[in-house]
Amino acid sequence: MLGNFEFCNPTRLYFGKDSLEFLKQELPKYGSNVMLIYGGGSIKRNGVYDQVVSILKSCGKKIVEDAGVMPNPTVEKLYEGVKIARENSVDLLLAVGGGSVCDYAKAVSVSVNYDGDPWEKYFLKMEDVECKIVPVGCILTMVGTGSEMNGGSVISNHKTKLKIGHVFGDNVYPKFSILNPEFTFTVPERQMVAGIYDAFNHICEQYFSGEDDNVSDYIAEGLMKSIVASSRVAIKDPKNYEARSNIMWAATWALNTLIGKGKSQDWMVHMLGQAVGAYTDATHGLTLAAVSIPYYRFIMPNGISKFARFARNVWNLEGKSEEDLAKAGIDAMKSWMEEIGVAKTLTDLGATSEMIDGIADATFILDGGYKKLTRDDVVAILKESL
């Protein structure tokens, strides 16, 4: 492995069918005022809300609610959450939901005690946190983002058509996260497969970079194979605990920073997908899926050996030249995406050719992968994704 790095992940995870019971163990560590953060109300329909509230009350907590967190949290919602947290002097932000709810809770956590505009400071200027942070805990009900064990937070600004992610330091990581695979059983299939692809692409973003023999890449290949195998089971049997638990655990490890160590990392699929999301408000995992194949075909000539390795070690292909094998690996990934139902186009997600220039302008260009794109490259990839 090349380079120097530091690894620290301070989030304590509780995993399994009985993991919610550990909430009783965590709550005494924090003050009495808990802000319960959730989305559109699915946790009330599936019973998770009642279970969580019962535990909070049994532990003597005062509950203030912040509901209605949308799939792509907006800056307006962030301001609203900060206001609620300040008015109630909250001691803990408890996010119950998927990655968007967890992302949002972290954005609130760093903004409550900041006097200025958090959108400008954290998402436009990408500045560090200098104020006191309100701790976050997560109870996960949908998998994909890995937000339960990292410092990432993505916020959308529809007025400026920007969707920006800030990866905060380990001081912003959730203090604890509770992962019960059964809580994901009622997620609609479209959301389930979008989360599956989101997790898979997190691995790709870190895998398709670098040329050295790297432990991280071997771990990444194992995670990708696990996600592919479990996704095939989950599509046929959404309540298969073994498959859903494997997907949940793999998604967490896909983005808790471990497999990025010693890597330069790419992340251009996410930059493209987030820019698309700012214009369409489409589901995050599906925006990634729409641009992935055109992007990987575009950069593949600059990283043939890694794409050939991907074909051999993830898709079990062999017997071709390195270039042919590299192309076959991308084709195999596309076939799997079609199999699980995420092979969407940007047109499917509401994008039009008239949006392409604006989306290109909103795309942050990074240089950690096999090829640094130009704006013309971005436009070409977006057009191919339509």
N, C-alpha and C positions, 0 to 999 in steps of 0.2 A: 504494500500500500504506500502511495506517495503522499508527501506533505505532512503537515502537523494538524492535529485537531483536538478539540475538547468535547467530551460527551457527558452531559448531565441531563437526566430527566426526572424532575422532582414529583411528578404526578403519581399518586397512589391509586392503583386500580383494584377494583373488586369485580370479579367475573363469575357468572354462573346463575343458575335458577334462583338461588337464595341470596344473591348479592345485595338486594335492596335492604336487607336486614342490617348491613354494615353502615347504613346511613345513621343509625342510632349511635354508632361508635364514633362517627365523625362530627356530628352536630355539637356535642359539648365543647369542641375546640373553638367555637365561634360565639359571638354575641347573640342576643335574643332576637334581633330583627333580621328576618330572612326574606329576600325578594325572590319569589317564585316566578321564573321566566319560562314561558312556553309559547307555542305557536297558535294554530287555528282552532284548537280544541279537540284534536284527536285523542289526546291523553285523557280527556274526560269520557270519551266514548269507549275506550278500551280498558278503563279502570285504573290506569297508572296514576292519574291525578289523585283519586281517592286514597290510594295506598300511600302516596308521598305525603299528602296533607295529614293523614292519620298519624304518621310517624313524626312529622313536624310538631303537631299538637301534643303528642305524647311526650315529647322532649321539651315542652314548655316554650316553643318558639312563637313569636308574633309574626304573622304572615302578611306580606303585602304582595299583590300580584301584578305582573307585567305580562299581559297576554297579547296575542296577535302578532308575534314575530313572524314575518313573511319569509318564504324560501330564500330570497335574496335581500337581506336586511338593508333598509334604506337609512340614509343619514338623518331623515326626519324622525324615523323610529328611534334612532340612537339618541337624539336630543330628548325625545319623550321619556326614554328609559332613564337617562341621567337625571331628569327632573324628578321622576318618581323616587329614585334611589336617594337623592339629596333630601327631599321632603320627609323621607321616612328614616333617615340616618341608618341605612342598612348595614349590617355586619357581614352578610354572606349573600352572594348571588348564586341561586340554585337553578341551573339551566336544565330543563326537562324536555328533551326533544332530539332533533337531529343536529347536523353540523352547523346549520344556520343559527339555531338557537344558542349553541355553544360559542360560535364566533361572535355573535351579538353580545353575549354576556361578557366576553373578554373586552370588547370595545367599550362597554359601559364601565367595566371595572377600572380601566385606566383613565376614564373621563370624569368620573364623579368628583374628584378632588382637583381637577384641572380648571383654571379660571377662563381659559380661552376657548377657541373653537377646536374640538377634537378632530374634526374632518381635516382641517387645514394642517394641524400639527402632526397627526399620526398617519394620515393617508395621502396627503399631498406632499408634505415636507419629509415624511418618513422619519420623524424625530423620535428619540428615545423617551421613555417614561421618566419623569422627574418628580412626580407627586406620589402620595400614598395610594396604594392599589387596594381596592376592595376584593377580597378573595372570591374565587369562583369554584363551584362544585358542579359536576355534570352527571345527569342520569340519562343515558343514551337510549333513544327509541328508534333510531335509523342510522345505518352505517354508511361510511363512504369517505367523509372528509378527514378523519383522524383528529378532528379538533379536540377530542376528549383527552389527548395526550400531547398537545403541542401548543405553541404560542400564536398560532395563526388566527387572523381575524379579517374577514372580507366584508366590506361595506359598499353599497351602491349609491350613486348620486344620479338620479334620473334627469335632473335639470342640466347637468354638465355632461351626461351620458358617459360617466366613468364608473367602473367597478374595480376597486383597488384592494389588494390584500397587503396587510402589514404583518410580518412575522416578528412578534415581540420576543423578548428574552425569556429565560426560564422563570423569571419572577412573575410572569403573567400566566404561566401554565396553570390549568386547573389544579387545585390542591388535591382533589380526589375525583375519580370518575367511577361510576357504577354501570356495569355492562351486563345486562340480563338479555341473552339472545331471544327469549320469549317475548320481550317487549317489542321486537321488530316484526313479529308474525303478522300483524294487521296492516303493515305498510303496503299500499297498493303496488302491484307488480311494476308499473312504470317507474315508481320511485325506488323500488328495490334494485332494479337492474341499472338505473342511473347511478345509484350508490356503489354498486359492484364495479361499474366501469370507472367511476371516479377513483376508487381505491386502486384499481389495476393501473390507471394512468399515472397515479402518484408514483408508483414503482417505476414505470417507464421513464418518467421525467428524470429520475435519479440514475437509472440504469444506462440510458443512451448518452453517456458522456465518459470521457477518459479512455485510455488504452491499456493501462497497467492491469496486472493480475490482482484483483481486489476482492477481499473477503465480502465486502458489501454486495458485490454482484452475485456471488453464490447464494447469499441469503435472499436477494431480490428474485432470483430465478425460482427458488423454492416457494416464495410467497405467491408469485404469479401462477405457478402450476397449481397451488392449493386453491386460489381463487377460481381458476378456470374449472377445475374438477368440482368444486362445491357449487359453483353457479349452475352447472348443468343439473345437479340434483335439486337445487332450490327452485329452479324454473318449473320442474315437474311436480315438486312437493314443497311448497313454500313453508310448511310447518315442520320440515325435517330439522330437528334440533341440531344434529351433528353438522349438517351443511351450513345452517345459519350461524352457528357458533364459530365455525371455522372462518366464515366470511367476516364476521364481526372482529375476531382476533387478528386476522390478516390485515384488515383495513386499518386497525390501530397501529400495527407495526409498519404499515406502508408509509406512515408519515409521522412517526414519533422521533425522527431525525437519525435513527440508527443506521439505516441503509444508505444514507447520504454521506456518511463519514468517509473521508479520503477521496471524495468525488468532487468534480467541478459542478455537475448538475446542469440540466437544460432548462426546463420550465417554460418553453415557448408555447406548448400546447395550451397551458393554463393562461398565458398572456393573451393568446388568440381567443380562447374560450370565454375568458372574462370580458373581453371587449365586445364579443358577440352578446353576452348576457346583459351588458349595459344597454344595448340597443333593443333587445328582444324580451328581456326578463325571463328567458327560457331556463329550464332546469339545468343546473351547472354541469352535472355529469353528462348530459346529452349534448351540451355545447362542446365539451371536450371530445366526445365521440365523433361529432360532425367534422371537426378539423383534423383529427388524429391521422387518419390514413393518408390524406393529401400531404400533410406535413411530413410524416415519416418517409413517404416515397420521395419527397423533395430533398431531404437531408441524407437519405440512405447512401448515395454515392460517396459521401464524405465520411461514412462510418461503416463501411461494408463488413469489416471483420466482426464488429459487435452485433450487427443485424444478422449475420450468418450464425453467430453463437446463439443469439435469441432463437433462431429457427431450430437449431440442434437441441438446445437445452430446455426450452420451454415447450416447443411444439413437436419434438422428437422427429424432426426431418433430417434426411441425410442423402448422400449420393449425388450432389450437384456441385457445380463450381461455387465459389464463395459468393459471387454476384447473384447467381441464380438462386442460391440458398437464401440469401438475404431477402430477395424479392418474395420467395415462397413463404418466408416467415411472416412478412407483412400481410400476405394473402391469407395465411392461416389465422392471423389475428382478426382480419376483417370477417372471415367466415364465422369465427366464434362470436363476434359482435352481432352478426346477423342472426345467429342461433339464439342469442339471449334477448334480442330485440332492441339493441341500442345503435344499430347502424343507421343513423339519421343523417339527413342533409341539413344545411342551414336553412334551406327553403322550408323543410318540414317544421323548423323551429320558429318560423316567422320572419326570417331575414329576407331581404330583397337585394337585387343587384344595385339599387340606388343607395343602399346603406353601406356598400363596400368601402368607399373612400372614408366615410366617417369611422367605421370600425377599424380600418387600417390606422387612422390617425390616433385612435384610442388604444392601440396595441403597444405596450411597452416592449422594446426589443432588447433581449438579453444576449449574452455571449458565452454562456457556459456549455453549450452543446457542440455538435460536430460542425455546425455552420452558423455564422452570424447572419441573420437575414437583413436584407435591405427593405425599404418600404415597398418597392416594386415586388419583391419576393412575397411579402405579406399579402399584397393585393392578389397576386397569382394564386396563392394557397387558398385564400378566401373564395376566389372565384371557382376554383376547383372543388371547393366544399359545398357550393350551392347545388 
